[in-house]
Amino acid sequence: MNASTQPTHVINYFPKELSWLSFNDRVLQEAKDPSNPIIERIRFLGIFSNNLDEFFRVRVADVRRRILLNNLPDTNFDEAEELMSVMQSKVLELGKKFNSIYQQILLDLHEHNIHLVQPEELSEFHINWLKRYFQDEVLQHMAPMLLTEAIDYSDNINDTMTYLFVEMIGQKNHYAFLEIPTDRLNRFILLPPERTRRHKTIVLLDDVIRYFLADVFNSFFEFTSIQGYSIKVTRDAEYNLDDEIEEGILDKMSKGLKQRLYAEPVRLVYEQSMPEEMQKVMRKRLGITSHDALIPGGRYRNFRDFISFPNVGRGYLENKPLPALQSSAFLRHASVFKSISDQDILLYYPYHTFNHMLEFVRQAAFDPDVTQIKINIYRVASKSRLISSLINAAKNGKKVTVMVELKARFDEQNNIEWAKTLSESGVKVLMGIQALKVHSKLCVVHRKEKGQIVKYAHIGTGNFNEKTAKIYTDFSLFTKHEELTEECDMVFRFIESSFRQYKFEHLMVSPINVREKLYRLIRNEVKAAKEGKTARITIKINNLVDKELVDRLYQASRAGVKIRIIVRGMCSLVPGLPKFSENIRVISIVDRFLEHPRVMIFHNAGDPQVYLSSADWMTRNLDHRIEVGTPILDPRLKQLLIDIVEMHFKDRTKARIIDAEQKNTYVRRGNNKKIRSQIAIYDLLKKWEST
């Protein structure tokens, strides 16, 4: 096969924005799938909605920026307008699917005696109960923003909340924005049984406020009628501009253009039944000038709350819990340090309990032989036991260094508060490097043993977050290997003194050596293929959009390397094209847990090289962040990782094929056993821990 041959019709890169929407389409597939428990299906609608919010705040905002910047000299974003048009069409298409699935789910809930109704459908008994509930619980949280010429409402609307846009009609019309206080009240109000307890009736907080809307305003205004319509604003997340736009271009921007980039929301979804005159008033008060940002929708906004939709019915209406597994290696000794001294330990959340990680830090906090703890924090739980242990360590006289990433998207305020709390408790807090977001998942403990300082390290693919560790799949490696722990310690020195030169022999560290190592590993497989030997690359990743790495995989495919990839989200690589990428197979798995780890397996002439990493194959992760990947040195753990990844490729229940059209076709079962990989992996690990 001629490695230089490339058909002229080949589309080299699938647009990452459209690929992202394709991923969210897979989430909708789960909501539609009748084999999933009904409560899980409605929760998938919440996940879809939450994902779409982020899509507009990040992806749409970025394309919109490119459109605005295209009039500047020496810029070329001509494709942005066409891409925006395709994105909008796809979003509308997904919106129609969403509405259809939601209506079907309501019918299916009804079949299980769960009724999501509007107040107008209720009996007098329930209306009276709701009126008391509104007066006692809801009214105190009603704080309307009355429209005046002096206020810029675009700055006052919280883009994480839903609002009613209210019109009071009388001799003089009055308008107001009214927030639905779902941050203080449960959005799903379970009504008391009237006759039978078998039937469960739920009313949305939005509908209760609409029903009693006049009671909010009639003490202050006279009106003959009042109406309210739901709206939701989405703003630019202002995520690292340098990821997509060169700094030189930013310097050229006029003050007016910079204001336009961030002043106008990227999306305003409004109830499509809102009268045209009300729409005009609303758009004017919110400063919406672009019709591209306006999206008509249904009665409800902020469907992301449905992630927490309550199961008020039988247990079988949601997924059967999988009890978190205990690590037999950690249970072997009372001391976590003795356990890690015996062998490297690999945990896979949420199949394994996150308590082992918390215990690692808790014991380090009071172990008299521990002298120092270093950790980097990206996202942590709101009530974090890990943070408590770090504070306790400082009180016990340990030297504690915490790298807090203040630019963790959507968690900036939380991390600022944690940084203050830690600093006030005597912890040394690092704020990172100005140009590089720290996304690695490292913890290093220094311990005095036999008069020498011995280092223990945690290297992971996911955040130190008790909450997400129950719903994200992620790996944690605990090791005492000197060559790994020393380099982990060096990462912290790099964060603190980035002007010095550091050389990493074993770890993959962005932005220092990760490209060089990945290119070399791919080249080795290409060399083997050209020599007629077995050559294979297996990758499990969240996003694959870095064009240089995509090109290297294309070249490897044309050389005869067999490449298998599992991608959860965005995939710019186009697999399966004859004489170009025909040796590349890509699947995606969406199931009850969010697939989050990054794993790389290179055949290496039969002696596999296996790596875990915190980094996706995106330009920002490779060149503009501090990320860490580690080789797996223990042969048993290496084989376990390979077995886990292989189980995903055997999936015949939740695996979809990623092809040139990204149609999300399920992998055909054929004569194969109907394997659901996430359940099969749980069983695999359960057996592993019992032997």
C-alpha positions in Angstrom: 0.0 0.0 0.0 1.4 3.4 -1.0 1.6 5.5 2.2 1.5 8.7 0.2 -1.7 7.9 -1.7 -4.7 9.9 -0.6 -8.0 10.1 -2.5 -8.9 13.6 -3.5 -12.4 13.3 -2.1 -11.3 12.5 1.5 -12.6 14.8 4.2 -9.7 14.8 6.6 -11.3 16.3 9.6 -14.9 16.1 10.9 -15.7 19.5 12.5 -15.3 19.1 16.2 -18.4 21.2 16.9 -20.6 18.9 14.9 -18.9 15.8 16.4 -19.8 17.2 19.8 -23.5 17.5 18.8 -23.2 13.9 17.5 -22.1 12.9 21.0 -25.1 14.6 22.5 -27.3 12.8 20.0 -26.0 9.6 21.6 -27.2 10.8 25.0 -30.7 11.3 23.4 -30.5 7.7 22.2 -30.2 6.6 25.9 -33.2 8.8 26.8 -35.2 7.2 24.0 -34.1 3.6 24.7 -37.1 1.7 26.3 -34.7 -0.9 27.7 -33.4 1.7 30.1 -35.4 2.3 33.3 -37.9 5.1 32.9 -36.4 7.4 35.6 -32.9 7.0 34.0 -34.4 8.0 30.7 -35.8 11.3 32.0 -32.4 11.9 33.7 -30.6 11.5 30.4 -32.8 14.4 29.1 -31.3 16.4 31.9 -27.8 15.4 30.9 -28.6 16.3 27.3 -29.8 19.7 28.4 -26.8 20.3 30.6 -24.5 19.3 27.7 -26.2 21.6 25.3 -25.8 24.6 27.7 -22.1 24.0 27.8 -22.0 23.6 24.0 -23.5 27.1 23.6 -21.3 28.6 26.3 -18.1 27.2 24.8 -18.4 25.9 21.2 -21.1 28.2 19.8 -19.4 31.2 21.6 -16.1 30.3 20.0 -17.6 30.1 16.5 -19.5 33.4 17.1 -16.1 35.0 18.1 -14.6 33.8 14.8 -17.4 35.3 12.8 -17.0 38.7 14.6 -13.3 38.6 14.1 -13.4 37.7 10.4 -13.5 41.4 9.4 -10.2 42.1 11.0 -7.1 42.3 8.8 -5.0 39.2 8.4 -7.7 36.9 9.7 -9.3 34.0 8.0 -12.4 32.5 9.6 -14.5 32.3 6.4 -15.8 28.8 7.3 -17.3 30.0 10.6 -20.6 31.4 9.2 -21.3 28.2 7.3 -20.4 26.1 10.3 -22.7 28.2 12.5 -25.6 27.6 10.1 -25.0 23.8 10.1 -24.7 23.9 13.9 -28.0 25.7 14.3 -29.8 23.3 12.0 -28.4 20.4 14.0 -29.4 22.0 17.3 -33.0 22.5 16.0 -33.1 18.9 14.8 -32.0 17.6 18.2 -34.5 19.9 19.8 -37.3 18.3 17.9 -36.0 14.8 18.9 -35.8 16.0 22.5 -39.4 17.2 22.6 -40.7 14.0 21.0 -38.8 11.8 23.5 -40.0 13.9 26.4 -43.6 13.5 25.4 -43.2 9.7 25.1 -41.5 9.6 28.5 -44.4 11.4 30.1 -46.7 8.7 28.7 -44.4 6.0 30.0 -44.2 7.6 33.4 -48.0 7.6 33.4 -48.0 3.9 32.8 -46.0 3.5 36.0 -48.5 5.7 37.9 -46.2 8.7 38.0 -48.0 11.8 36.7 -46.2 15.0 35.8 -49.1 17.5 35.5 -49.9 21.2 35.3 -51.9 22.9 38.1 -54.9 23.4 35.8 -55.4 19.6 35.7 -55.5 19.2 39.5 -58.4 18.7 41.8 -59.6 21.3 44.3 -57.9 19.3 47.1 -54.5 19.7 45.4 -55.1 23.3 44.3 -55.7 24.2 47.9 -52.6 22.4 49.1 -50.5 24.1 46.4 -51.9 27.5 47.4 -50.7 27.0 51.0 -47.4 25.6 49.7 -46.9 28.7 47.5 -47.7 31.1 50.3 -45.6 29.3 52.9 -42.6 28.1 50.9 -42.4 29.9 47.5 -43.5 33.5 47.8 -40.7 34.4 50.1 -38.2 33.6 47.3 -40.0 35.7 44.7 -37.8 38.8 43.8 -39.0 40.3 40.5 -36.7 42.6 38.4 -39.0 45.3 37.2 -38.1 46.7 33.8 -36.8 50.3 33.6 -34.8 52.1 31.0 -31.9 52.6 33.4 -31.0 48.9 34.0 -29.0 46.7 31.7 -30.7 43.4 32.3 -28.3 41.4 30.2 -25.8 41.7 33.1 -28.4 40.8 35.7 -29.8 37.6 34.2 -28.0 34.5 35.7 -27.4 32.1 32.9 -27.6 29.1 35.2 -31.2 29.9 36.0 -34.6 29.9 34.3 -36.8 33.0 34.3 -40.4 34.0 33.5 -40.7 37.1 31.4 -43.9 38.7 32.8 -46.3 41.1 31.3 -49.0 42.9 33.4 -51.7 44.3 31.1 -53.7 47.3 32.3 -54.0 51.0 31.7 -50.2 50.9 31.5 -48.4 47.7 30.8 -45.6 46.6 33.1 -42.9 44.0 32.6 -40.6 42.0 34.8 -38.1 39.2 34.9 -38.9 36.6 37.6 -36.3 34.0 38.5 -37.4 30.4 39.2 -35.5 29.7 42.5 -34.5 26.1 41.8 -31.3 26.8 43.7 -33.3 27.2 46.9 -36.4 25.1 46.3 -37.0 21.6 44.8 -38.2 22.0 41.2 -40.2 18.7 41.5 -43.1 19.1 44.0 -44.6 15.8 45.0 -48.2 16.3 46.0 -49.8 14.5 48.9 -52.0 11.5 48.0 -55.7 12.4 47.7 -57.2 9.0 47.6 -54.7 6.3 46.7 -51.0 6.2 47.4 -50.3 4.1 44.3 -50.5 7.2 42.1 -47.7 9.8 42.5 -48.4 13.3 41.2 -45.6 15.8 40.6 -45.9 19.5 39.7 -43.0 21.6 38.5 -42.1 24.7 40.5 -42.2 26.7 37.3 -45.9 25.8 36.8 -46.8 26.6 40.4 -45.3 30.1 40.1 -47.2 30.6 36.8 -50.4 29.5 38.4 -50.1 32.0 41.3 -48.3 34.7 39.3 -50.9 37.3 40.1 -50.2 36.8 43.8 -46.6 38.0 43.3 -47.5 41.3 41.8 -51.1 42.3 42.8 -50.0 44.1 45.9 -48.1 46.7 43.9 -49.7 46.9 40.4 -53.2 47.1 39.0 -53.8 44.9 36.0 -56.6 43.2 34.2 -54.5 40.2 33.1 -51.0 38.8 33.7 -49.0 36.3 31.7 -45.5 34.8 32.0 -43.3 32.9 29.6 -40.2 31.0 30.3 -36.8 32.1 29.0 -33.2 31.1 29.5 -30.1 33.0 28.6 -26.7 31.4 27.8 -23.5 33.5 27.8 -20.0 33.0 26.5 -18.0 31.0 29.0 -15.0 33.1 28.0 -12.9 30.0 28.0 -9.2 30.5 27.3 -9.2 32.6 24.1 -5.7 31.5 23.3 -7.0 27.9 22.7 -8.6 29.0 19.5 -7.6 32.6 18.6 -4.0 33.8 18.4 -3.0 36.5 20.9 -2.0 38.8 18.0 -5.5 38.8 16.8 -6.8 39.8 20.2 -4.4 42.7 20.3 -6.0 44.1 17.1 -9.5 44.0 18.4 -11.1 47.4 19.0 -12.7 48.1 22.3 -16.2 48.0 20.7 -15.5 44.6 19.2 -14.3 43.3 22.5 -17.5 44.5 24.1 -19.6 42.7 21.4 -17.7 39.5 22.0 -19.0 39.2 25.6 -21.9 41.6 26.0 -24.5 39.8 23.9 -25.7 36.3 25.0 -24.9 33.5 22.6 -28.3 32.0 23.1 -31.8 33.2 24.3 -34.3 30.3 24.4 -37.8 31.6 24.8 -41.2 30.0 24.9 -42.4 30.0 21.3 -46.0 30.9 22.3 -44.8 34.3 23.7 -46.6 37.2 21.8 -44.5 39.0 19.3 -44.8 42.3 21.1 -43.5 40.8 24.3 -40.6 39.3 22.4 -39.6 42.7 21.1 -39.6 44.2 24.6 -37.6 41.3 25.9 -35.0 41.4 23.2 -34.5 45.1 23.6 -34.1 44.9 27.4 -31.6 42.0 27.1 -29.7 43.7 24.3 -30.2 40.9 21.8 -29.5 42.1 18.3 -28.6 38.9 16.5 -31.5 36.7 15.4 -29.0 33.8 15.3 -29.0 33.8 19.1 -32.8 33.5 19.4 -34.2 30.0 19.7 -37.9 29.3 20.2 -38.6 26.5 22.5 -41.2 24.7 24.6 -42.8 25.5 28.0 -39.8 24.4 30.1 -36.2 25.6 30.3 -33.3 24.3 32.3 -34.0 20.7 31.7 -30.7 19.9 33.3 -32.5 19.9 36.7 -34.1 16.6 35.4 -30.7 15.0 36.1 -32.0 14.8 39.7 -35.5 13.7 38.8 -36.8 11.8 41.8 -37.8 8.2 41.7 -41.1 8.3 43.6 -42.1 4.8 42.3 -40.7 1.3 42.6 -36.9 0.6 42.8 -36.8 -1.0 39.4 -37.7 2.3 37.7 -34.0 3.3 38.1 -30.7 1.5 37.6 -29.9 -1.2 40.2 -27.0 0.1 42.3 -23.6 -1.5 41.8 -22.0 -1.5 45.3 -18.5 0.0 45.1 -15.8 -2.6 45.4 -13.1 -2.6 48.0 -9.5 -3.0 46.9 -8.1 -6.2 48.3 -4.6 -4.7 48.0 -5.5 -1.8 50.3 -7.4 -4.1 52.7 -4.3 -6.3 53.1 -2.7 -3.8 55.5 -4.0 -1.2 58.0 -1.5 1.3 56.6 -2.0 2.5 53.0 1.7 3.0 52.7 2.4 -0.7 53.5 -0.1 -1.7 50.9 1.5 0.5 48.2 4.9 -0.8 49.3 3.8 -4.3 48.5 2.7 -3.5 45.0 1.4 -0.8 42.7 -2.4 -0.5 43.1 -4.9 0.4 40.4 -8.4 1.6 41.2 -11.2 2.1 38.6 -14.0 4.4 39.7 -16.9 4.1 40.2 -16.5 0.4 40.3 -14.0 0.8 43.2 -14.8 3.0 46.1 -13.2 6.5 46.2 -12.7 6.0 49.9 -9.3 4.4 49.3 -8.1 7.7 47.8 -9.5 9.7 50.7 -7.9 7.3 53.2 -4.6 7.7 51.4 -4.7 11.5 52.2 -6.3 11.1 55.6 -3.6 8.7 56.8 -0.9 11.0 55.3 -2.4 13.9 57.3 -1.6 12.3 60.7 1.1 9.7 60.0 4.0 10.9 62.1 6.5 9.7 59.4 4.9 11.8 56.7 6.7 15.1 56.2 5.0 16.6 53.2 1.9 16.3 50.9 1.6 17.9 47.5 -1.6 17.7 45.4 -3.2 19.6 42.5 -6.9 20.4 42.6 -9.0 21.0 39.5 -12.6 20.2 40.7 -13.5 19.0 44.1 -16.8 18.2 45.8 -18.6 21.1 47.6 -18.2 19.3 50.9 -14.8 17.7 50.4 -13.3 15.3 52.9 -10.1 15.5 51.0 -9.8 19.3 51.7 -10.5 18.6 55.3 -7.6 16.1 55.5 -5.2 18.6 53.9 -6.2 21.2 56.4 -5.7 18.6 59.2 -2.3 17.8 57.8 -1.2 21.4 58.0 -2.5 21.6 61.6 -0.3 18.5 62.3 2.8 20.3 61.2 3.1 18.7 57.8 4.3 20.8 54.9 1.2 20.9 52.6 1.3 22.3 49.1 -1.9 22.5 47.1 -2.0 23.7 43.5 -5.5 25.1 42.9 -6.5 25.7 39.3 -8.4 29.0 39.4 -9.3 28.7 35.7 -11.2 25.4 36.0 -14.2 26.2 33.7 -17.4 26.7 35.6 -15.7 26.0 38.9 -13.7 29.2 39.1 -15.6 30.6 42.1 -15.5 27.4 44.1 -11.8 27.1 43.6 -11.2 30.7 44.7 -13.1 29.9 47.9 -11.1 26.7 48.5 -7.8 28.6 47.9 -8.8 31.1 50.6 -9.8 28.4 53.0 -6.6 26.4 52.5 -4.4 29.4 52.7 -6.0 30.6 56.0 -5.4 27.1 57.4 -1.6 27.3 56.8 -1.5 25.4 53.5 0.9 26.6 50.9 -1.4 27.4 47.9 0.0 27.6 44.4 -2.0 29.4 41.7 -0.3 27.7 38.8 1.4 29.1 35.7 -0.3 32.1 34.0 -0.2 30.6 30.5 -0.9 27.0 31.4 -4.0 25.5 33.0 -3.0 22.7 35.4 -5.2 19.7 34.6 -3.0 16.8 36.0 -4.3 14.6 38.8 -1.3 14.2 41.0 -0.8 13.7 44.7 2.7 13.1 46.1 3.5 12.1 49.8 6.9 12.3 51.3 7.5 9.8 54.1 10.5 9.2 56.3 11.5 5.5 56.2 14.7 4.1 57.7 16.2 7.6 57.8 15.4 8.3 54.1 12.6 10.2 52.4 10.5 7.8 50.4 7.9 9.2 48.0 4.4 7.8 47.3 2.4 9.0 44.3 -1.2 9.0 43.0 -1.5 9.5 39.2 -5.0 9.6 37.9 -7.2 10.4 35.0 -10.0 12.1 37.0 -10.5 14.8 39.6 -10.2 14.4 43.3 -14.0 14.7 43.6 -16.1 12.4 45.9 -19.3 13.2 43.9 -18.1 12.6 40.3 -16.1 9.5 41.4 -19.5 7.9 41.7 -20.6 8.6 38.1 -17.4 9.1 36.1 -15.2 6.2 35.1 -11.6 7.0 36.0 -8.4 5.3 36.9 -6.1 5.9 39.9 -2.6 4.5 40.1 -0.9 4.4 43.5 2.9 3.7 43.2 6.1 3.8 45.1 8.3 3.3 42.0 11.1 5.8 42.5 11.4 6.7 38.8 7.7 7.6 38.7 7.3 9.3 42.1 10.4 11.4 41.6 9.1 12.7 38.3 5.7 13.4 39.9 7.5 15.5 42.4 9.3 17.2 39.6 6.0 18.3 38.1 5.2 20.3 41.2 8.6 21.9 41.0 7.9 22.8 37.4 4.6 24.4 38.4 6.4 26.4 41.0 9.5 27.3 38.9 8.5 26.9 35.3 11.4 29.0 34.1 13.8 26.1 34.9 14.3 23.2 32.5 13.0 19.8 33.4 13.5 16.4 31.7 11.0 13.6 32.1 12.2 10.2 31.1 9.1 8.1 32.1 6.1 10.4 32.5 4.3 12.1 29.6 4.1 15.7 30.7 2.3 18.4 28.7 3.5 20.7 27.3 7.1 19.4 27.8 7.4 16.0 26.1 4.0 14.5 25.4 4.0 15.1 21.6 7.5 13.8 21.3 6.6 10.6 23.2 3.3 10.0 21.3 4.9 10.6 17.9 7.7 8.1 18.9 5.3 5.5 20.0 3.2 5.8 16.8 6.4 5.7 14.7 7.5 2.5 16.4 4.2 0.8 15.3 4.6 2.2 11.8 8.1 0.8 11.6 6.8 -2.6 12.7 4.0 -2.6 10.1 6.5 -1.7 7.3 8.6 -4.7 8.4 5.6 -7.0 8.1 5.3 -7.4 11.9 2.1 -7.1 14.0 1.4 -3.4 14.7 -1.5 -2.2 16.8 -2.6 1.0 18.6 -5.5 1.1 21.0 -6.7 4.4 22.4 -9.5 5.3 24.9 -10.1 9.0 25.0 -12.7 11.7 25.6 -11.9 13.9 22.7 -9.7 13.4 19.6 -9.4 16.6 17.7 -5.7 17.5 17.5 -5.0 17.6 13.7 -1.3 16.7 14.0 -2.1 13.6 16.0 -5.0 12.7 13.7 -2.6 13.0 10.7 -0.1 10.7 12.5 -2.9 8.1 12.9 -3.9 8.4 9.3 -0.2 7.8 8.3 -0.1 4.8 10.6 -3.2 3.4 9.1 -1.9 3.8 5.5 1.3 2.0 6.7 -0.8 -0.9 7.8 -1.1 -0.3 11.6 -4.4 -1.6 13.0 -5.9 1.2 15.1 -8.8 0.9 17.5 -10.2 4.0 19.3 -12.9 4.5 21.9 -14.0 8.2 21.9 -16.7 9.5 24.2 -17.1 13.0 22.8 -15.5 14.8 19.9 -13.8 13.0 17.1 -12.3 14.9 14.2 -10.7 11.7 12.8 -12.7 10.1 9.9 -12.3 6.3 10.1 -12.9 3.6 7.6 -12.0 5.5 4.4 -10.5 3.2 1.7 -6.8 3.5 1.2 -6.7 6.3 3.8 -8.1 5.4 7.2 -9.4 1.9 6.5 -7.4 0.4 9.3 -8.9 2.6 11.9 -12.1 1.6 13.8 -13.8 4.0 16.2 -16.6 3.3 18.6 -18.3 5.4 21.4 -20.0 4.1 24.5 -22.7 6.0 26.4 -24.2 4.3 29.4 -25.0 4.8 33.0 -21.5 6.1 33.9 -19.7 8.9 32.0 -16.7 7.4 30.3 -13.8 9.7 31.3 -10.4 7.9 31.4 -7.6 8.2 28.9 -5.7 5.0 28.1 -3.2 4.3 25.4 -1.9 0.8 24.4 0.9 0.2 21.9 1.6 -3.3 20.8 5.4 -2.9 20.9 6.3 -6.2 19.3 4.2 -8.2 21.8 5.4 -6.4 24.9 2.6 -3.8 25.3 3.3 -0.3 26.4 0.3 0.9 28.4 -0.2 4.5 29.6 -2.8 6.3 31.6 -3.2 10.1 31.2 -5.2 13.1 32.3 -4.9 14.5 28.8 -7.3 14.3 25.8 -5.8 14.5 22.3 -6.7 18.1 21.9 -4.2 20.9 21.1 -5.1 22.7 24.4 -4.3 19.6 26.5 -1.0 18.8 24.7 0.4 22.4 24.3 -1.5 24.7 26.7 -2.0 22.7 29.9 0.0 20.8 32.4 -1.1 17.2 32.0 0.5 14.0 33.2 0.5 10.5 31.7 2.2 7.5 33.3 3.4 4.1 32.0 1.9 1.1 33.8 5.0 -0.9 35.0 3.3 -3.7 36.9 2.6 -6.6 34.4 -0.6 -7.6 36.3 -2.0 -4.1 36.2 -1.0 -3.8 32.6 -3.0 -6.9 31.7 -5.9 -5.8 33.8 -6.1 -2.5 31.9 -5.9 -4.3 28.5 -8.7 -6.6 29.6 -10.9 -3.7 30.6 -10.4 -1.9 27.3 -11.0 -5.1 25.4 -14.3 -5.5 27.2 -15.4 -2.2 25.7 -14.7 -3.4 22.2 -16.9 -6.5 23.0 -19.8 -4.3 23.9 -23.0 -5.1 21.9 -25.4 -3.1 23.9 -24.1 0.5 24.3 -21.3 0.7 21.7 -21.9 3.0 18.7 -19.9 3.1 15.5 -18.3 6.4 14.7 -18.1 6.7 10.9 -17.7 9.4 8.3 -21.3 10.5 8.7 -21.4 10.1 12.5 -24.8 8.4 12.4 -24.3 6.7 15.8 -25.3 3.3 14.5 -25.1 0.6 17.3 -22.4 -2.0 16.9 -24.2 -5.1 15.5 -24.5 -8.0 17.8 -24.4 -10.7 15.1 -23.7 -14.1 16.8 -21.8 -12.4 19.6 -23.0 -12.4 23.2 -25.0 -9.4 24.2 -22.3 -7.8 26.4 -22.9 -4.5 28.2 -19.3 -3.4 28.9 -19.8 -1.3 32.0 -21.6 -4.2 33.8 -19.1 -6.7 32.5 -16.2 -4.6 33.7 -17.8 -4.5 37.2 -18.1 -8.3 37.2 -14.4 -8.5 35.9 -13.2 -6.3 38.8 -15.3 -8.1 41.3 -13.7 -11.4 40.3 -10.2 -9.7 40.3 -10.6 -8.4 43.8 -11.8 -11.8 45.1 -8.8 -13.8 43.8 
